[in-house]
Amino acid sequence: MVWREAKNLKIAVTGSSGMLGYDIKRVFTDIELIALTRQDFDITNLDKSVSKIKEIKPDYLIHAAAYTDVDGSELNPEKAYLVNGIGTRNVTMACEEIGCSIIYISTDYVFDGTKKEPYNEWDMPNPVNKYGLSKLLGEHFVTSLTNRFYIVRTSWLYGKHGKNFVDTTIKLLTEKEHLDVVNDQISSPTYTYDLAVKLRELIGKGYGIYHITNTSQCSWFEFAVEIAKLLKKSKTKIQPITSDKLNRSAKRPAFSVLGNTLLRLEGLKELRHWKDALKDYLAQGKLGANDGC
């Protein structure tokens, strides 16, 4: 594909009604953006995927549609493999037929969490749960079926249009006097709006695997404490606990911080500190900010 500025491209996004898709629509306002949902086509159906994507003929497709229930994936792994694996295969095959570049949104959960420093893009994935395995399956389909790809791994997403840790914590802080929050899982909380902005900057850059998260790191417990601090919710006592106390179906990696190495090498600025992004997110909620869609 001959490189053109993003504003002159036709870009499609699957999962446009989801949390990341919602912010992509906020950011890509001056671009011909085709917002696709399950009502437009079922990504698990190859014929329908190929037919729809050939019909709209995008230059780039951001594949944000996914099954993201980590514990649900453990209980029903075939659903995760079907949506995150086969669905990604179908979308990639459709893109390849028309020469469309694909941007596949992946996860820090492709790693096992045993490393003691941030994971680089070339570190070997080794997921510890079925969700991470299903997203890694999607990565394998992308890399084997096309050369025109960006795989974007990110972590701990939150945003205005979907269930997430920040909004759940805000709700619990108003309802409870005591919260138990895991302190032995560490990663980088990432605001979907910041990620959407960087996805736009990435279009037209060199293909490959990128890690894109807000910078620095924390545990879920530290994340919750920062939320309470910014909201001035000092009456609720937040207590750190270990993961085994929750008895969840799926194991989580203990340390899944992503190093945004390739982003820097490509000459793109890293995202802001996760605390600054969180402060902005909470301020918008207080002000009842216009969603901008």
Contacts in CASP RR format, 6 or more apart in sequence:
PFRMAT RR
TARGET T0000
AUTHOR 0000-0000-0000
METHOD contacts of the structure
MODEL  1
MVWREAKNLKIAVTGSSGMLGYDIKRVFTDIELIALTRQDFDITNLDKSV
SKIKEIKPDYLIHAAAYTDVDGSELNPEKAYLVNGIGTRNVTMACEEIGC
SIIYISTDYVFDGTKKEPYNEWDMPNPVNKYGLSKLLGEHFVTSLTNRFY
IVRTSWLYGKHGKNFVDTTIKLLTEKEHLDVVNDQISSPTYTYDLAVKLR
ELIGKGYGIYHITNTSQCSWFEFAVEIAKLLKKSKTKIQPITSDKLNRSA
KRPAFSVLGNTLLRLEGLKELRHWKDALKDYLAQGKLGANDGC
1 59 0 8 1.000
1 99 0 8 1.000
1 101 0 8 1.000
1 148 0 8 1.000
3 204 0 8 1.000
4 59 0 8 1.000
6 31 0 8 1.000
6 200 0 8 1.000
6 203 0 8 1.000
6 204 0 8 1.000
7 30 0 8 1.000
7 31 0 8 1.000
9 31 0 8 1.000
9 32 0 8 1.000
9 58 0 8 1.000
9 59 0 8 1.000
9 60 0 8 1.000
9 203 0 8 1.000
10 32 0 8 1.000
10 34 0 8 1.000
10 56 0 8 1.000
10 57 0 8 1.000
10 58 0 8 1.000
10 59 0 8 1.000
10 60 0 8 1.000
11 28 0 8 1.000
11 31 0 8 1.000
11 32 0 8 1.000
11 33 0 8 1.000
11 34 0 8 1.000
11 58 0 8 1.000
11 59 0 8 1.000
11 60 0 8 1.000
11 61 0 8 1.000
11 62 0 8 1.000
11 203 0 8 1.000
12 33 0 8 1.000
12 34 0 8 1.000
12 35 0 8 1.000
12 36 0 8 1.000
12 53 0 8 1.000
12 56 0 8 1.000
12 58 0 8 1.000
12 60 0 8 1.000
12 61 0 8 1.000
12 62 0 8 1.000
13 21 0 8 1.000
13 24 0 8 1.000
13 25 0 8 1.000
13 28 0 8 1.000
13 33 0 8 1.000
13 34 0 8 1.000
13 35 0 8 1.000
13 36 0 8 1.000
13 61 0 8 1.000
13 62 0 8 1.000
13 64 0 8 1.000
14 36 0 8 1.000
14 43 0 8 1.000
14 61 0 8 1.000
14 62 0 8 1.000
14 63 0 8 1.000
14 64 0 8 1.000
14 65 0 8 1.000
14 91 0 8 1.000
15 21 0 8 1.000
15 36 0 8 1.000
15 37 0 8 1.000
15 38 0 8 1.000
15 64 0 8 1.000
15 65 0 8 1.000
15 66 0 8 1.000
16 22 0 8 1.000
16 24 0 8 1.000
16 25 0 8 1.000
16 35 0 8 1.000
16 36 0 8 1.000
16 37 0 8 1.000
16 64 0 8 1.000
17 35 0 8 1.000
17 37 0 8 1.000
17 161 0 8 1.000
18 64 0 8 1.000
18 161 0 8 1.000
18 162 0 8 1.000
19 157 0 8 1.000
19 158 0 8 1.000
19 159 0 8 1.000
19 160 0 8 1.000
19 161 0 8 1.000
19 162 0 8 1.000
19 164 0 8 1.000
19 192 0 8 1.000
20 64 0 8 1.000
20 105 0 8 1.000
20 157 0 8 1.000
20 192 0 8 1.000
20 195 0 8 1.000
20 196 0 8 1.000
21 35 0 8 1.000
21 62 0 8 1.000
21 64 0 8 1.000
21 161 0 8 1.000
21 192 0 8 1.000
21 196 0 8 1.000
22 159 0 8 1.000
22 160 0 8 1.000
22 161 0 8 1.000
22 162 0 8 1.000
22 192 0 8 1.000
22 291 0 8 1.000
22 293 0 8 1.000
23 159 0 8 1.000
23 160 0 8 1.000
23 161 0 8 1.000
23 192 0 8 1.000
23 193 0 8 1.000
23 195 0 8 1.000
23 196 0 8 1.000
24 33 0 8 1.000
24 62 0 8 1.000
24 64 0 8 1.000
24 196 0 8 1.000
24 199 0 8 1.000
25 33 0 8 1.000
25 35 0 8 1.000
25 293 0 8 1.000
26 193 0 8 1.000
26 196 0 8 1.000
26 291 0 8 1.000
26 292 0 8 1.000
26 293 0 8 1.000
27 193 0 8 1.000
27 196 0 8 1.000
27 197 0 8 1.000
27 199 0 8 1.000
27 200 0 8 1.000
28 196 0 8 1.000
28 200 0 8 1.000
29 292 0 8 1.000
31 200 0 8 1.000
34 56 0 8 1.000
34 58 0 8 1.000
36 52 0 8 1.000
36 65 0 8 1.000
38 65 0 8 1.000
40 52 0 8 1.000
41 48 0 8 1.000
41 49 0 8 1.000
41 51 0 8 1.000
41 52 0 8 1.000
42 48 0 8 1.000
42 49 0 8 1.000
43 49 0 8 1.000
43 65 0 8 1.000
43 83 0 8 1.000
43 87 0 8 1.000
43 88 0 8 1.000
43 90 0 8 1.000
43 91 0 8 1.000
44 82 0 8 1.000
44 83 0 8 1.000
44 86 0 8 1.000
44 87 0 8 1.000
44 90 0 8 1.000
45 90 0 8 1.000
46 89 0 8 1.000
46 90 0 8 1.000
46 93 0 8 1.000
49 87 0 8 1.000
49 90 0 8 1.000
49 91 0 8 1.000
49 93 0 8 1.000
49 94 0 8 1.000
50 90 0 8 1.000
50 93 0 8 1.000
50 94 0 8 1.000
50 97 0 8 1.000
52 94 0 8 1.000
53 61 0 8 1.000
53 91 0 8 1.000
53 94 0 8 1.000
53 95 0 8 1.000
53 97 0 8 1.000
53 98 0 8 1.000
53 100 0 8 1.000
54 94 0 8 1.000
54 97 0 8 1.000
54 98 0 8 1.000
57 98 0 8 1.000
57 100 0 8 1.000
58 100 0 8 1.000
59 100 0 8 1.000
59 101 0 8 1.000
60 100 0 8 1.000
60 101 0 8 1.000
60 102 0 8 1.000
60 103 0 8 1.000
60 203 0 8 1.000
61 91 0 8 1.000
61 95 0 8 1.000
61 100 0 8 1.000
61 101 0 8 1.000
61 102 0 8 1.000
61 103 0 8 1.000
62 103 0 8 1.000
62 105 0 8 1.000
62 199 0 8 1.000
63 88 0 8 1.000
63 91 0 8 1.000
63 92 0 8 1.000
63 102 0 8 1.000
63 103 0 8 1.000
63 104 0 8 1.000
63 105 0 8 1.000
64 105 0 8 1.000
65 83 0 8 1.000
65 87 0 8 1.000
65 91 0 8 1.000
66 83 0 8 1.000
66 84 0 8 1.000
66 105 0 8 1.000
66 135 0 8 1.000
67 73 0 8 1.000
67 79 0 8 1.000
67 80 0 8 1.000
67 83 0 8 1.000
67 84 0 8 1.000
67 131 0 8 1.000
67 134 0 8 1.000
68 131 0 8 1.000
69 131 0 8 1.000
70 109 0 8 1.000
70 129 0 8 1.000
70 131 0 8 1.000
70 250 0 8 1.000
70 252 0 8 1.000
71 248 0 8 1.000
71 249 0 8 1.000
71 250 0 8 1.000
72 79 0 8 1.000
72 80 0 8 1.000
72 131 0 8 1.000
72 249 0 8 1.000
72 250 0 8 1.000
73 79 0 8 1.000
73 80 0 8 1.000
73 129 0 8 1.000
73 130 0 8 1.000
73 131 0 8 1.000
73 132 0 8 1.000
73 134 0 8 1.000
73 250 0 8 1.000
74 129 0 8 1.000
74 130 0 8 1.000
74 131 0 8 1.000
74 249 0 8 1.000
74 250 0 8 1.000
75 249 0 8 1.000
77 130 0 8 1.000
77 133 0 8 1.000
77 134 0 8 1.000
80 130 0 8 1.000
80 131 0 8 1.000
80 133 0 8 1.000
80 134 0 8 1.000
81 130 0 8 1.000
81 133 0 8 1.000
81 134 0 8 1.000
81 137 0 8 1.000
83 134 0 8 1.000
84 131 0 8 1.000
84 134 0 8 1.000
84 135 0 8 1.000
84 137 0 8 1.000
84 138 0 8 1.000
85 134 0 8 1.000
85 135 0 8 1.000
85 137 0 8 1.000
85 138 0 8 1.000
85 141 0 8 1.000
87 138 0 8 1.000
88 104 0 8 1.000
88 137 0 8 1.000
88 138 0 8 1.000
88 141 0 8 1.000
88 142 0 8 1.000
89 138 0 8 1.000
89 141 0 8 1.000
89 145 0 8 1.000
91 102 0 8 1.000
92 102 0 8 1.000
92 104 0 8 1.000
92 141 0 8 1.000
92 142 0 8 1.000
92 145 0 8 1.000
92 146 0 8 1.000
92 149 0 8 1.000
93 145 0 8 1.000
94 100 0 8 1.000
95 101 0 8 1.000
95 102 0 8 1.000
95 146 0 8 1.000
95 148 0 8 1.000
96 145 0 8 1.000
96 146 0 8 1.000
96 148 0 8 1.000
99 148 0 8 1.000
100 148 0 8 1.000
101 148 0 8 1.000
101 149 0 8 1.000
101 150 0 8 1.000
101 207 0 8 1.000
102 142 0 8 1.000
102 146 0 8 1.000
102 148 0 8 1.000
102 149 0 8 1.000
102 150 0 8 1.000
103 149 0 8 1.000
103 150 0 8 1.000
103 152 0 8 1.000
103 199 0 8 1.000
103 202 0 8 1.000
103 203 0 8 1.000
104 138 0 8 1.000
104 139 0 8 1.000
104 142 0 8 1.000
104 149 0 8 1.000
104 150 0 8 1.000
104 151 0 8 1.000
104 152 0 8 1.000
105 152 0 8 1.000
105 154 0 8 1.000
106 135 0 8 1.000
106 136 0 8 1.000
106 138 0 8 1.000
106 139 0 8 1.000
106 151 0 8 1.000
106 152 0 8 1.000
106 153 0 8 1.000
106 154 0 8 1.000
107 131 0 8 1.000
107 132 0 8 1.000
107 135 0 8 1.000
107 153 0 8 1.000
107 154 0 8 1.000
107 155 0 8 1.000
108 119 0 8 1.000
108 153 0 8 1.000
108 154 0 8 1.000
108 155 0 8 1.000
108 156 0 8 1.000
108 187 0 8 1.000
108 188 0 8 1.000
108 213 0 8 1.000
108 253 0 8 1.000
108 256 0 8 1.000
108 257 0 8 1.000
108 258 0 8 1.000
109 127 0 8 1.000
109 128 0 8 1.000
109 129 0 8 1.000
109 131 0 8 1.000
109 132 0 8 1.000
109 135 0 8 1.000
109 252 0 8 1.000
109 253 0 8 1.000
109 256 0 8 1.000
110 125 0 8 1.000
110 126 0 8 1.000
110 127 0 8 1.000
110 132 0 8 1.000
110 135 0 8 1.000
110 136 0 8 1.000
110 139 0 8 1.000
110 153 0 8 1.000
111 119 0 8 1.000
111 123 0 8 1.000
111 125 0 8 1.000
111 126 0 8 1.000
111 127 0 8 1.000
111 253 0 8 1.000
111 256 0 8 1.000
112 126 0 8 1.000
112 127 0 8 1.000
112 128 0 8 1.000
112 253 0 8 1.000
113 119 0 8 1.000
113 128 0 8 1.000
113 253 0 8 1.000
113 254 0 8 1.000
113 255 0 8 1.000
113 256 0 8 1.000
114 253 0 8 1.000
114 254 0 8 1.000
114 255 0 8 1.000
115 123 0 8 1.000
115 255 0 8 1.000
116 255 0 8 1.000
117 257 0 8 1.000
118 217 0 8 1.000
118 257 0 8 1.000
118 258 0 8 1.000
118 259 0 8 1.000
119 211 0 8 1.000
119 256 0 8 1.000
119 257 0 8 1.000
119 258 0 8 1.000
119 259 0 8 1.000
120 211 0 8 1.000
120 259 0 8 1.000
120 261 0 8 1.000
121 153 0 8 1.000
121 208 0 8 1.000
121 209 0 8 1.000
121 210 0 8 1.000
121 211 0 8 1.000
121 259 0 8 1.000
121 261 0 8 1.000
121 262 0 8 1.000
122 209 0 8 1.000
125 136 0 8 1.000
125 139 0 8 1.000
127 133 0 8 1.000
127 135 0 8 1.000
127 136 0 8 1.000
128 251 0 8 1.000
128 252 0 8 1.000
128 253 0 8 1.000
129 250 0 8 1.000
129 251 0 8 1.000
129 252 0 8 1.000
130 250 0 8 1.000
131 250 0 8 1.000
139 151 0 8 1.000
139 209 0 8 1.000
142 149 0 8 1.000
142 151 0 8 1.000
143 149 0 8 1.000
143 151 0 8 1.000
147 207 0 8 1.000
148 207 0 8 1.000
149 207 0 8 1.000
149 208 0 8 1.000
150 202 0 8 1.000
150 206 0 8 1.000
150 207 0 8 1.000
150 208 0 8 1.000
150 209 0 8 1.000
150 210 0 8 1.000
151 208 0 8 1.000
151 209 0 8 1.000
151 210 0 8 1.000
152 195 0 8 1.000
152 199 0 8 1.000
152 202 0 8 1.000
152 210 0 8 1.000
152 211 0 8 1.000
152 212 0 8 1.000
153 209 0 8 1.000
153 210 0 8 1.000
153 211 0 8 1.000
153 212 0 8 1.000
153 258 0 8 1.000
154 190 0 8 1.000
154 195 0 8 1.000
154 211 0 8 1.000
154 212 0 8 1.000
154 213 0 8 1.000
154 258 0 8 1.000
155 187 0 8 1.000
155 188 0 8 1.000
155 189 0 8 1.000
155 190 0 8 1.000
155 213 0 8 1.000
155 256 0 8 1.000
155 257 0 8 1.000
155 258 0 8 1.000
156 165 0 8 1.000
156 187 0 8 1.000
156 188 0 8 1.000
156 189 0 8 1.000
156 190 0 8 1.000
156 213 0 8 1.000
156 223 0 8 1.000
157 164 0 8 1.000
157 190 0 8 1.000
157 191 0 8 1.000
157 192 0 8 1.000
157 195 0 8 1.000
158 164 0 8 1.000
158 165 0 8 1.000
158 166 0 8 1.000
158 167 0 8 1.000
158 189 0 8 1.000
158 190 0 8 1.000
158 191 0 8 1.000
158 192 0 8 1.000
158 281 0 8 1.000
159 166 0 8 1.000
159 167 0 8 1.000
159 191 0 8 1.000
159 192 0 8 1.000
159 193 0 8 1.000
159 281 0 8 1.000
160 192 0 8 1.000
160 193 0 8 1.000
160 281 0 8 1.000
160 284 0 8 1.000
160 285 0 8 1.000
160 291 0 8 1.000
161 291 0 8 1.000
165 189 0 8 1.000
165 220 0 8 1.000
165 223 0 8 1.000
165 224 0 8 1.000
166 189 0 8 1.000
166 227 0 8 1.000
166 278 0 8 1.000
166 281 0 8 1.000
166 282 0 8 1.000
169 179 0 8 1.000
169 181 0 8 1.000
169 223 0 8 1.000
169 224 0 8 1.000
169 227 0 8 1.000
169 228 0 8 1.000
170 227 0 8 1.000
170 231 0 8 1.000
172 179 0 8 1.000
172 236 0 8 1.000
173 179 0 8 1.000
173 227 0 8 1.000
173 228 0 8 1.000
173 231 0 8 1.000
173 233 0 8 1.000
173 236 0 8 1.000
174 233 0 8 1.000
176 236 0 8 1.000
177 235 0 8 1.000
177 236 0 8 1.000
177 237 0 8 1.000
178 236 0 8 1.000
178 237 0 8 1.000
178 239 0 8 1.000
179 224 0 8 1.000
179 236 0 8 1.000
179 237 0 8 1.000
179 238 0 8 1.000
179 239 0 8 1.000
180 239 0 8 1.000
180 240 0 8 1.000
180 241 0 8 1.000
180 245 0 8 1.000
181 220 0 8 1.000
181 221 0 8 1.000
181 223 0 8 1.000
181 224 0 8 1.000
181 238 0 8 1.000
181 239 0 8 1.000
181 240 0 8 1.000
181 241 0 8 1.000
182 219 0 8 1.000
182 220 0 8 1.000
182 221 0 8 1.000
182 240 0 8 1.000
182 241 0 8 1.000
182 242 0 8 1.000
182 243 0 8 1.000
182 245 0 8 1.000
182 246 0 8 1.000
183 219 0 8 1.000
183 220 0 8 1.000
183 221 0 8 1.000
183 222 0 8 1.000
183 240 0 8 1.000
183 241 0 8 1.000
183 242 0 8 1.000
184 219 0 8 1.000
184 242 0 8 1.000
184 243 0 8 1.000
184 254 0 8 1.000
185 219 0 8 1.000
185 220 0 8 1.000
185 243 0 8 1.000
185 252 0 8 1.000
185 253 0 8 1.000
185 254 0 8 1.000
185 255 0 8 1.000
185 256 0 8 1.000
186 217 0 8 1.000
186 218 0 8 1.000
186 219 0 8 1.000
186 254 0 8 1.000
186 255 0 8 1.000
186 256 0 8 1.000
186 257 0 8 1.000
187 213 0 8 1.000
187 217 0 8 1.000
187 218 0 8 1.000
187 253 0 8 1.000
187 255 0 8 1.000
187 256 0 8 1.000
187 257 0 8 1.000
187 258 0 8 1.000
188 213 0 8 1.000
188 214 0 8 1.000
188 215 0 8 1.000
188 216 0 8 1.000
188 217 0 8 1.000
188 218 0 8 1.000
188 257 0 8 1.000
188 258 0 8 1.000
188 274 0 8 1.000
189 214 0 8 1.000
189 218 0 8 1.000
189 223 0 8 1.000
189 274 0 8 1.000
189 277 0 8 1.000
189 278 0 8 1.000
190 212 0 8 1.000
190 213 0 8 1.000
190 214 0 8 1.000
190 271 0 8 1.000
190 274 0 8 1.000
190 277 0 8 1.000
191 214 0 8 1.000
191 274 0 8 1.000
191 277 0 8 1.000
191 278 0 8 1.000
191 280 0 8 1.000
191 281 0 8 1.000
193 281 0 8 1.000
194 214 0 8 1.000
194 271 0 8 1.000
194 272 0 8 1.000
194 277 0 8 1.000
195 212 0 8 1.000
195 213 0 8 1.000
195 271 0 8 1.000
198 212 0 8 1.000
198 263 0 8 1.000
198 268 0 8 1.000
198 271 0 8 1.000
199 212 0 8 1.000
201 268 0 8 1.000
202 210 0 8 1.000
202 212 0 8 1.000
202 266 0 8 1.000
202 268 0 8 1.000
205 266 0 8 1.000
205 268 0 8 1.000
206 266 0 8 1.000
208 262 0 8 1.000
209 262 0 8 1.000
210 260 0 8 1.000
210 262 0 8 1.000
210 263 0 8 1.000
210 266 0 8 1.000
211 258 0 8 1.000
211 259 0 8 1.000
211 260 0 8 1.000
211 261 0 8 1.000
211 262 0 8 1.000
211 263 0 8 1.000
212 258 0 8 1.000
212 260 0 8 1.000
212 263 0 8 1.000
212 271 0 8 1.000
213 257 0 8 1.000
213 258 0 8 1.000
213 259 0 8 1.000
213 260 0 8 1.000
213 271 0 8 1.000
213 274 0 8 1.000
214 271 0 8 1.000
214 272 0 8 1.000
214 273 0 8 1.000
214 274 0 8 1.000
214 277 0 8 1.000
215 260 0 8 1.000
215 270 0 8 1.000
215 271 0 8 1.000
215 272 0 8 1.000
215 273 0 8 1.000
215 274 0 8 1.000
216 273 0 8 1.000
216 274 0 8 1.000
216 275 0 8 1.000
217 257 0 8 1.000
217 274 0 8 1.000
218 226 0 8 1.000
218 274 0 8 1.000
219 240 0 8 1.000
221 238 0 8 1.000
221 240 0 8 1.000
221 241 0 8 1.000
223 278 0 8 1.000
224 238 0 8 1.000
225 238 0 8 1.000
226 275 0 8 1.000
226 278 0 8 1.000
227 233 0 8 1.000
227 278 0 8 1.000
227 282 0 8 1.000
228 234 0 8 1.000
228 236 0 8 1.000
228 238 0 8 1.000
230 278 0 8 1.000
230 279 0 8 1.000
230 282 0 8 1.000
231 282 0 8 1.000
243 251 0 8 1.000
243 252 0 8 1.000
243 254 0 8 1.000
260 270 0 8 1.000
260 271 0 8 1.000
263 270 0 8 1.000
264 270 0 8 1.000
271 277 0 8 1.000
END
